[in-house]
Amino acid sequence: MSDYKAKFTVIPCAVCGQLVDVDNFGQGKCKHCGWHQSEICLEYSDMVAYPNMVSFNKAKTLYKQGLPLKPSLDDFIEGLDFYKEMEFEYLGVLYGVLWSRNIIELGEYFEKDPAKWQYFDNFEEFKQKAYIGGKLLKDIWDDVTNADYMICR
């Protein structure tokens, strides 16, 4: 039986400098600041890329300012462009955002009726017109929680 810890290496976090366990691929989440160590995020330091929701350079700035690594709506949209499936919560309700066939779809995560979803032709239209409960998403974004890449539930 192999030793689980032997598969990990300890390195300084690229954002905060605290020690973090990384796997054989150099990936691991920092328990101190929340940054996911990722070669692609370091290589493309101004781009939002999975598994992080903010760019590496923005993460460093936020950390230096003592702020959480919370994505702005623009970061979320950039993540959507990269990953195609996103999610967030607002007032305890989980929402899904999908980008496929050049259409952006927004709706409650478990809503099966497509007539209850919103549809947008591009990212700018989504940013300007998406709404939740009669309020524009861009106006309530500060109250959104758990904005992240969609996972299977």
N, C-alpha and C positions, 0 to 999 in steps of 0.2 A: 504494500500500500504506500502510495507516495505522500510526502509531506506537503500539505496544502500551502503553507507559508513559503515553501521552497520555490513556488511558482511566481512569487512576487519579489519585486525590488523596491527599495525605498529611495525616493528622490525628492528634491525640493519642488514644491508646487511652482509652476511657471508664473502664477499670479501673485501669491502671497509669500512664497518662500518656505512655508511650513512643510514638514515631511509628509509624504503621501505614498501609499502602497500603489504600485503600478504592476500590471500584468506583463506577460512576455511581449506584448505589442505596445508597451509604453502607455497604457490607458488605465486610469483610476481616478476616482473622485476625491477631491480634497475635503476632508471633514471640517477644515477650518473656514474656508471661503466658499466652497461649493463648486469650484472650477473642475471640470472634467479634463484631465490631461489628454491631449490629442494632438498627434503630429499634424493633421490637416489644419487644425485651428491655429497652430503655431506658424505653419507655412503660409497660410492665407490670413494673416493677423488682423485684417480689417473686415473680414467676412464672417457672417453668422453661419456656422456649420455644425452639424450634429457631432457630438451630443450637447454642445453648449448653445445657449439662447442669446448670448451676446458675443461680439467679436473678442478676440484676445486683447487687443489694444483697449477696447472699451472696458473690459473686465479689470485690467490693471488700473485704469483711471477711476472706476467706481470703487475698487478696493482701497486705493490711496485716499479717496474722499470719505471712507468709512461707510459706504453705501452697499446695499445688497446687489448681487448680480442679477437684477430683475430686468427683463427685456422691455424696451419701449414698444409701441405699436409698430414702428418701423422695423425694429429688430425681429418682431414676430413675423411680419410680412416677409422679411429677408429669409427667415427660417422656413416659412411656407414655400418660398421659391426654391429653396435648397431641397427640402424633404417631402413636400407635397401633401402631408397630412399633419395637422396640428390640433391642439386642444387647449382650452382654458376654462376656468370657472368664474362665474359671476353670481354673487348672492347664493352660493351653494349649488348652482346648476352647472353641469358640465356641458360644454359646447364643442362641436367638432368643426374644423375648417378644412376643406379638401380642395385641391387644385388638380383638376384632370380635364383633359380634352379642351384646354384653354378656357375653362369655366371655374370660377371660385364659388364654392358652396359653403354656407354657414347655417348651422342649425343645432338644436339640442342633440346631444350625443346619441341618445337612444330613440330619437324620433324617426319613425319609419315612413311617415307620410311626406313625400317630396314637396307637396304643396305648402308645407309649413317651413320649408327651408328658404333661405335667401340665395339668389344667384347673381354673380357679378362677372363682367366681361374682362376685367383686368384688375391689377393690384390697386391702382389709384382709385378706381370706382369702389372697390371694397373698402379702402381706407376712408373715403369720403361719405359713403352711404350705408355701410353696415350698421345695424342697430340691434339692441337687445332691450326688450320691454319698452319700446318707444323712445329710447335714448341712443344717440349715436355712439358706437363703440369707441370712437376716438375721444369722446367726452367723458367716458366712464373707465377708460383704460387703467387709470391709477387704482381703481377698485377691483380690477381683474386679478385673480390669483391663479397660481399653478399653470401659467402659460408655458407650454412645452410641446415637444414632439409627441404625436399621438402614439399610444401604445395599445396593444390588444387588451381588451378587458373581458 
